[in-house]
Amino acid sequence: MTKNNEEPTPRDRAAWFLLIARALREVGFGVIAIILPLYWHEQHISALEIGALFTVALLGSSLISLFIGRYVDHFGRRRLLMLSSFLWFVAAPFLLVTKEPLLLGVIIILGSISPTGKEVGLFLGIEQAMLSKLVKGHARTKTYAWFTLVGYTATAVGALIAALLGFELGHASEISTGLFRVVVLAYSAIALIQLILYAVVPNSVEQILNNSEAVNPQPRHHPTAQVRKVVRTLTALFTVDAFGGGLIVQGLLVYWFRVKFGFDLTQIGLLFFGTNLFSALSSLVAASISKRFGLLNTMVFTHLPSNILLALVPFAPTGLLAAVVLLARHMLSQMDVPTRQAYTMAIVDAEDRGYLAATTNGARSLGTGASPLIAGVFLSSTSLFAYPFVIAGGLKAAYDIVIYSIFRRVPTPYTETQ
């Protein structure tokens, strides 16, 4: 970013455009992840069907990311972000005209519908690769922390907007078709604004971000065997972690609190405003903690206790206590996000980062996407309501132990130099 009164550089402008785009995108994700499952529930769409649609959304997103991962720089990072935004803009409004499951599945993939309240699609992986060229060394960890902070804060704002809509409706009111229409059209408008932001990223910056490959593009990136091994290992571990996370994605938690404790739109909105706000603050603290204790240590030893809290949520006797435990969990759970992003960028060369980011982020979406359907089966029976939390907490704790065991002696040669 610009210092003092210096003239903004192309890198500064690119960073700000990416930051604003993510903020707007996450506000939309925060609203839709609360409104959509509640609306579908009120339209008598079952927990199993909601879980299946969330699985389709996340699996579709991950498969696209995995397929395009090696071709990002060939097509152009900015061009792919613009195309994804355009498809979102066009597809999202079709949520208003159909309840047919197959059509909804296509719409939520193309329309970048987020069941988690967090990132879906190509956006984050490509933006991470861009940011890795804009900043270096420990500043990269700080930048990822701020980028994550903005993301979670914006998602929290989206949840707060949903809560305010609940105040307007009154606690006993259902989500009307009119309100749903306004939310969906506003969600589509965000995609249009995002498309414009990507379009005005300076061309000179895109050449820098693509490491001169925009001038002489290669048809396909060919990572070394060592890099492929690292990516395969991280992909497997991230998939397990994400599979656990997919059992308790925000959209399903919205359904869980609605059915188990009767939370209304305002209560749910305020709860997830709190979880996302705590996540934002924890991600900001992560940079200073990682500087003292290391990226991997920060990833593991903040994530592990949060997963113990996750497993305890369904055993809370009241909705208030369940909400408190969930909030406590989110004070720790997201410290691993910016540190994980910085760590993965630090163990590979610059030319491999687009491939690594797109592949591992796609794998995380793949892992997350495989489990909402299973969670939907559990949520179809009140006697099984605790299972998603217990299984998720156990799997994610196992991930923490294994990744630490494998990578604790792996060097990070590109932390300071690139």
Number of C-alpha atoms within 10 A of each C-alpha: 15 11 7 6 6 8 9 11 13 17 23 14 17 23 22 15 19 21 18 17 21 24 23 20 25 26 25 29 27 33 26 25 26 28 25 22 24 23 17 17 17 13 11 10 15 17 24 18 19 24 30 22 24 31 27 23 28 31 25 23 27 28 17 16 27 21 13 19 24 21 19 25 27 17 15 18 24 25 16 18 21 20 13 19 27 20 18 25 24 16 18 24 19 17 19 14 9 11 14 9 14 11 12 20 20 16 22 24 26 22 27 29 28 28 30 23 26 22 23 25 29 26 23 18 26 25 22 22 25 24 19 24 18 21 18 18 15 16 16 25 29 24 23 24 28 20 25 26 25 23 29 30 25 27 33 30 25 28 34 24 20 27 25 17 18 22 16 11 16 13 14 10 12 15 19 11 11 9 14 17 15 12 19 20 16 16 25 23 18 19 26 18 18 24 22 15 19 21 15 12 19 15 14 12 20 21 14 16 24 22 16 13 15 19 9 9 16 13 12 12 17 13 17 9 9 10 17 15 12 15 21 16 16 21 21 16 22 25 24 22 23 26 25 28 27 32 28 23 25 21 25 27 20 24 23 20 18 18 15 14 13 13 19 21 28 21 20 26 27 20 24 28 26 24 24 29 25 24 28 27 22 25 29 24 17 24 27 16 15 21 14 10 10 14 24 22 17 23 25 22 16 19 23 21 15 22 26 18 20 26 21 17 21 22 14 13 9 12 17 13 14 19 20 17 20 22 24 18 24 25 21 24 25 28 29 27 20 29 29 19 23 28 21 22 26 25 18 20 14 16 15 20 23 25 27 26 25 30 25 26 29 31 28 26 30 30 27 28 30 23 26 33 22 16 28 25 18 20 24 15 10 11 9 12 20 17 16 28 24 21 19 26 26 17 17 25 20 16 23 21 13 14 17 16 10 11 13 11 9 10 11 15 13 18 20 12 10 17
